[in-house]
């Protein structure tokens, strides 16, 4: 699997979970610890950036789920 494909899958997963919680990107940013803006969330959700493990932690905390649940998606090679 290519890196870009994996990042896109992760981004789609994050967006899906955010929407299931009824949150806009700005709502997610407001719940996250640290300095991040909606532009960064947009890049993560579109697979245009590789989030750090700390960013994934902050995303999972803001979505009120575990990191493992955040990255739990089917990888098809």
Secondary structure, DSSP 4 states (H G I P E B T S, - for coil): --HHHHHHHHHHHHHHHHHHTT--HHHHHHHSSSS--HHHHHHHHTT-S---HHHHHHHHHHHTS-HHHHT------
